[in-house]
């Protein structure tokens, strides 16, 4: 599996190390990859840290899957002064959100 689609919630069991890395995911009609920018929209019941990040623009650093095939986006927040620590995978500057907690930016916001 090298992609994920929010319309397909089926899962495949197996060892994490046996899984190919996800290169992209699809949210609605938008395909997202590492390097793409999104707006963070934490779901109800999010912790206080996620709530503090609500509405912030972030860059997807990687797309990951856990042992239960749940997909997560590892992101760094664009206006974080310690963003380079997040890009080095350091805690406190790298955050994990489900694909349902991000909003793809429209073309005018992407900065492409």
N, C-alpha and C positions, 0 to 999 in steps of 0.2 A: 504494500500500500504506500503510494508516494503522494497521496493527496487526501484531503478530508473535506466533506461536504456537509454543511449544517442540516441538510435535508436527509442525510443518511446517518442514523444513530446506531446502526448495527455495530457489533464489536467482534473482534477476533482475539482469542486467547493465545498466549504464547509468552515466551521469555522476552523481556524488554530488549536485551542485547541482540535478539534475533530479528527485531523489527527494523525495517529500513527507515531512515530519517525522513520525516515529512518535509517535502520541499515547498508545498503550498497548501492552503485551505481555501474553500469557497464559502463566502458569507453572502447569501442571496445571489446576486449576479456578479459580485466582485470577487476576484481571486487575489488572495494576499500571500506575500512571501516575506522572508526575512529582509529587512531594510525598508519595508513599507510603513507608512505612518497611519495611526489610528487614533480615535478619541476614546478615552476610557469611560465606560458606563457600567460600574459595578451593579450587580443584582441586589435586590432586597436581602437583608440579612448579612451583608458584607461586613467585614471588620472595620474598625475605625480608620485604619491605615488606608484601606481601599476607598473608603468614603472620602478621605482627604484628597485622593487622586482623581475623584470623579470630575469629568469634564476636561481633564488634562490631555494634551496631545503627547503621544508616545511613539517610539519606533520599535517595531518587532525585531528582536535580536535573533530569536530562533522559535521553531514550532516543535513542541515536544509531546510525547505520549507517555502515560504511566502504565503500570502493569495491568490496569483494568481498561486500557485503550482510551482513557479520557484524554482529550487534547487540550493542551495549554499553550498560550503564547507567552514567551519570556520577553518582556519589554523594558526599555529604559525611557524615562520621562524626559521629553525634549528640553524642558526648562530646569532640570535638576543640575545644580552647579557641580555635582559629583558624578555626572553621567558617565564619564570615562571609567569609573569604578564598576558601574553596571555592565559596561561593554567588556570588562575584564572578568565578568561573572562574580563580582564581589557582592556579598549580602548588603542589604540596605539601599541599594541603588538599582537593583534588578527585581522586577515584580512579575508575578504570574497571574494571568487572567484567562478565563475560558473564552472561546470564540464568541459566546453569547454576551460577553461583557465588553465588547469593543464595537465601535462604529467605524467602518471604513470612511476615510476622508474623501470628499468629492474632489474632482480634478483640480479645482481652484485652490484647495487647501493642501494638496499633496506636496507642492513645491517642486514639481517635476519640470 
